[in-house]
Amino acid sequence: MKRLAHLHYFLFLATLCVALASRVDAATPKFTVTGIKIIAPDGSQTNAVAGAPFFVQVDYNYANPVCTDYTIQRVVNGWTNISAPVTYGCGYTGNTSWILNAGEWLMYKAGTYSISVTVDPGNAVTADSNTTKTMTTNIVVGGTIIPQWALVGVEFGRTNLGPGTDVIVGTLDDAFDYLDPLYTGTDSLGRPRLIAASQNSLGVDGSPTNDVHSTACLGIVVARGRNNGDITGLAPDARFISSEFLNRANLFSLTEPNILDALNFVLTNGAEVINMPWSEWYGSITDSETGEAPLTDLMADYLMYASNIFCVAYDNELTNPTIPTAPGAARNVITVGGLDTDLQRVWVGDNSGPTLDGRCKPDILGGFATNCTTPSSDWRQGFPVAYGYEGNSFAGPFVTGAAVQMIGYAKQHGLNRDHRLLKAILMNSGVKALDVDGAPWNNSPPAPLDYQQGTGILNLPRVYAMYSAGQQKGVAAVPGYDFTTVYGTNAPGAFLLGASNGVVSYLLGSPATATADLDVTLAWDRHTYWTDVNGDGQIDAGDTFYVDTNSDAQSILNLVLFRNGQQVAQSISAIDTIQYLHLTNLTTGAYQLNVERLAVPTAGPSEPYGLAWISSVPWTNIPPSVTLLGASLAAGNMATLQFQLATGQAGNFALQSASSLTAPIVWTAPATVAWTQTGPNTFQASVPIQPGAPQFFRIVAQPR
């Protein structure tokens, strides 16, 4: 994380009027504020725009100045800044005029906001009766909201998914200044927002030092503006835990805990989402870059797999190495990259994929990674917002906050909130960007994600569209999602579809327009385990994490899309725990989506997965029709009929028989029918018949 330089104050001497020479008596000092102006960082006068930093210029006259210290106070939308004591005017006589700029401020959203200025608020030079020393005005802030927030649809998510009510988010980082009014108070259920903090208290009034990074990062998630127009995070009703283990400020007075002891504090206090905005590993750099470092790759994977704690890792910006490292190289976590200020290209500082072992990372882009806007640790000086931060540390919290919104929504509506499902939906929301060099998003069947973008830029309206559609099984609407378990394996050459034999099928219908797009994301875990070295039943210093490839190998799941029984796309990475399809220009037809589990020695009998799909156009059902392919009679008077689903999609099939085709025909369902699926769109039905009597059969496709 880097901070770009900025100034808080600068002074201009505008004009100087000397008193008449005949004046010899001591006149009373007087301040008169003559103007309040909005100034851009380049010094020019401007109009305030949401998300753009500005300074507040005070123009004032100081008549009959003395050499007593005084201050200048600005109250911008309820936040008070008081300058250091000054003696501007000392040594002059008569009336003097001064211009003083202070800042920077930044408004979260468009609107009309109050600015009040007072020269000498402490009455060191003049009394309250000097009413001209105060001026109040309103400024009209244009635009909409901070571009970072608008990019991913923060306010849409907060309105529709919710503000994170009843969700606990933890941060492992430096210290978090929870005394800032943006984080104090209770949630909507009357509980303190701060659950617990394990951090230093060496700052002002018991607040921490070493607090700039975490306050900015977690603040993007949980900030709750106290005034209209204040910066507000994705989940302002969430509760939070802070655990300090990084001495980013390099303070000799700090002794930081082991990362596992810090993690234990977060776990003990009930974190459901953990923000991990750092690269940290112990031991081999090769293990870190391949996702095999016990600390912190496997640690993070274990939290997801074994505890269903949603971990957000980051595509860092190290100069060496320049590829993803722990925990961003881990498999089960969601890893976030960032964008440049044009909102179109991946940030040039990203440590993008592939990982050293060839996997796709990052998984998704979260927002700006340069010139970022965040809550500020300078709030005591009246500056609640900071501008100019640099790094993916300030892109990733948008994904953290989105996960918090989703868990809150799931709790409210009784939905599945497994981490694999959340990961699939979040990733599937991605809107395509450009790579660092301007190249368009790109992938291939064995490399399902773009190595720089993942699936693209987080989009909360798309997240909501999928999550609010509800869980879909078999016969599925678009958009939608499923969380289920696939059993067995899809043996080569076998097309026996069903959750118990290695293939789970979803009938998606047909686009209602001439052409359509479709995005599908499949997510599962690599099984990861914990060794409790000291046997105390809790994760703490000295413990380690591992995978067991000899007896519990990573499953391989493939994603295959068919149209009218013919394969049109597939995602078949043999090393990732993600498969992804991004398709455009799909024509009408009956689409079937298959999740296929391949045979992997020692991978176990089953694998849970999350699956999500979405299109920007409506999809519908077309009437199903079948074509008879053949019929045969076997020993024991067993008739077998082979048929194909020719068009549309069927929820089921019915076999009916009649003894005559003379009107009126009476069709009845045989008592015993054996059904088998023989291919992606072909089936057969076997039924016993009575010898010596004519029988006629038909297959009826039942609509979805």
LOLO-184662 format. One record per residue (C-alpha): residue in one letter; x, y, z. Coordinates in steps of 0.5 Angstrom, whole numbers, plus 500, padded with zeros to 3 digits. Layout:
BEGIN
aXYZ...
END
This chain:
BEGIN
m500500500k503507498r500514500l501519495a503526498h498532499l498538503h493540508y494548509f497553504l497561505f496567500l497574502a492577498t492585499l495589505c492596507v496600511a492605516l492612515a498616518s494621522r491615526v495614533d490611538a490603539a484601535t480594537p482588532k477585528f476579523t471579518v470573513t469575506g468569502i469561502k471558496i472551493i479550491a482544487p488541488d492545483g490551486s484553482q477555484t472549482n466546483a465540488v464533485a463527489g469523489a474529488p478532493f478539494f480545499v476550503q479557502v477562507d478570505y478574511n480581513y484582519a483590522n488593527p492586528v496584534c501579535t496574539d496567536y489565533t486559529i481558523q476553524r472550518v466545519v465541513n459537513g459537520w467535521t471540524n478542522i482547527s488550524a495550528p495557532v497563527t499570528y498572521g497580521c502581526g507587525y502590520t497596522g490598519n486593515t489587512s487581508w488574508i487567504l488561507n487554504a486547508g484540506e483536503w476534504l472529499m464528499y461521498k455523494a452529490g448534494t448540498y452541504s454546509i461549510s462554516v468558517t470562524v476566525d479566532p474561534g477561541n476568542a484569543v483576539t476578539a470576543d464572540s461579539n465580533t460576529t463578522k468573524t464567522m461565515t456559513t455557506n452551502i456548497v452544491v456537490g455535483g456528480t453522483i457518488i465516489p467513482q470506486w463505489a459507483l463502479v461496483g454498485v455499492e449503493f445498489g448492493r447496500t439497498n438490495l442485499g442489505p447493509g450487513t446486518d447480523v454479520i461479523v467481519g474480522t481483519l488481520d492487519d495493523a491496528f484499526d481506529y474504532l474510536d472514529p465516529l464512523y465506527t462507533g455506536t450500535d448496530s440496528l439490533g442494538r448491539p455494539r458494532l465493535i465486538a473485540a480488538s486485540q491491538n495497541s492503545l498507544g495513540v490519543d485517548g487510548s486509540p492505536t498507533n500503527d493504524v493507517h492501513s487497517t483503518a482505511c481497508l476495513g473502513i471501506v467495509v464498515a464505515r457508517g457516515r454520521n452525516n448525509g454525504d459522509i463516506t459510507g461503506l458497503a456494510p455499515d450495519a456489520r459488526f467487526i473484530s480487529s486483530e493487529f499482527l503487522n507493524r506497518a509503521n515500524l514502531f520500536s515500541l510495538t511487539e506484534p503477536n504471531i499470525l496464528d495467535a492473531l487469527n485465533f483472536v478473530l476466530t474466537n470472537g466469531a468472524e464470518v468473513i476475514n479480510m487479509p490485505w497483505s502478503e505473508w508467508y514463512g519458509s519457501i517462496t516456491d511454496s508461497e507461489t504455488g499455494e502450498a505454504p502452510l502459513t498462509d496459503l493452506m491456513a486460509d484454505y483451511l478456514m474456507y474448507a473446514s470452517n466456512i469462513f469467507c477469506v478475501a486475499y489480495d493480488n499484491e504489488l511486490t517488486n519481487p516476486t511479481i506473481p501471486t504469493a500467500p495467501g493470494a496464491a491459495r486455492n479456496v480463497i477469493t483473490v482480488g486484483g485492482l484497476d487503474t484510474d481509468l476504470q478500464r485497465v488492470w493496475v500496472g502494479d498488480n502481481s498477476g497470474p498465473t501462479l508458479d504452478g500455472r493456476c489462474k489468479p486473481d479471481i476478480l477485480g475489486g475497484f481502483a488500486t491507485n488514487c484511492t479514496t478511503p476513510s482516514s485516520d486523520w478524522r480528529q483533524g476534521f478530515p474523515v476521508a483520505y485520497g491518494y492511497e495506492g495498492n490492491s489493499f483498497a480494491g479488495p475491501f469491496v469484495t469483502g464488503a460484498a461477501v458481508q452483504m451476501i451473508g446478511y441477505a442470506k440470513q434474512h431470507g434463509l438462503n444457503r451461504d456456503h463459501r463455495l456458493l458465495k465465491a461462485i456468485l461473486m466471481n460470476s458477477g465479473v464485468k470484463a475490463l482490459d489487461v494492463d496493455g489494453a488487451p481484451w479479456n481472454n481465457s481458454p478451456p484449460a485456463p478458465l480465467d484471464y490471468q490479470q482480470g480473473t472474471g472481471i470487475l465485481n458487479l453487485p447488481r449482477v450478484y443480487a440478480m443471481y442470489s435473489a433468483g433462488q436455488q435451482k435444481g435440474v430444471a433451472a431459470v436464468p439467472g440462478y445458482d445451486f449448491t449441491t454435491v456430486y457423487g461418483t465419477n464421470a467414467p470415460g464414454a459414459f453418459l449416465l447423468g445424475a448426481s450419483n454418477g458423476v454428472v449433474s445437469y441443469l436445463l437452462g432453456s433458450p435465450a428469448t432473443a436472437t443472440a445472448d451472452l452467458d456467464v457460468t462459474l463453478a467453485w469447489d475446494r481443495h480439502t485442507y487440514w490443520t495440525d494442532v501441534n500443542g493439542d489445546g484445541q485452538i489455532d495458535a502459534g506452532d500449529t500448521f496446515y497440510v493437504d493429503t494428496n495420497s488419501d484425499a486428492q483434489s477433485i477435478l470438476n468440469l463445466v460443459l454446455f450443450r445446445n440441442g444436445q451438441q457441445v458448444a463450450q467447456s471449461i476443463s482446467a485440471i489444476d484450478t478449483i474454478q471453472y468458468l464460461h464467458l460466452t457471447n452470441l449464443t443462438t436460440g436452442a435448448y441449453q443444458l449445463n453439465v457439471e462433470r466429476l472426473a475420476v481422480p484416484t484417492a479423491g473420495p466419493s463426492e465433492p460439494y460445489g457452488l454454481a452460478w449463472i447469469s445472462s444480460v438477456p431474458w431466457t425462456n422455455i421452448p416447447p419440447s419435442v421428441t424424435l423416435l430413433g428406434a425400437s427393439l424387442a428382446a427376450g422376455n417380451m421386453a420392448t426398448l424404445q430409443f428417442q431423442l429430445a429434438t427441441g426445447q427442454a423437458g422436465n420429464f418424459a412419460l411413456q404411454s401405450a394404446s391397444s389400437l390407433t382407431a379413434p377414439i385412441v385411449w392412451t394409458a401409462p404402463a405400470t413398469v417403465a425403466w428409463t435410461q439416459t444414453g447421451p446428452n440428449t438421448f434416452q431409452a425406455s424399456v417396458p414389458i409387453q403382452p405377447g400376442a396382442p398389438q400395442f402402440f407406444r408414444i413418448v410424451a415430453q413434459p415441459r419444464
END
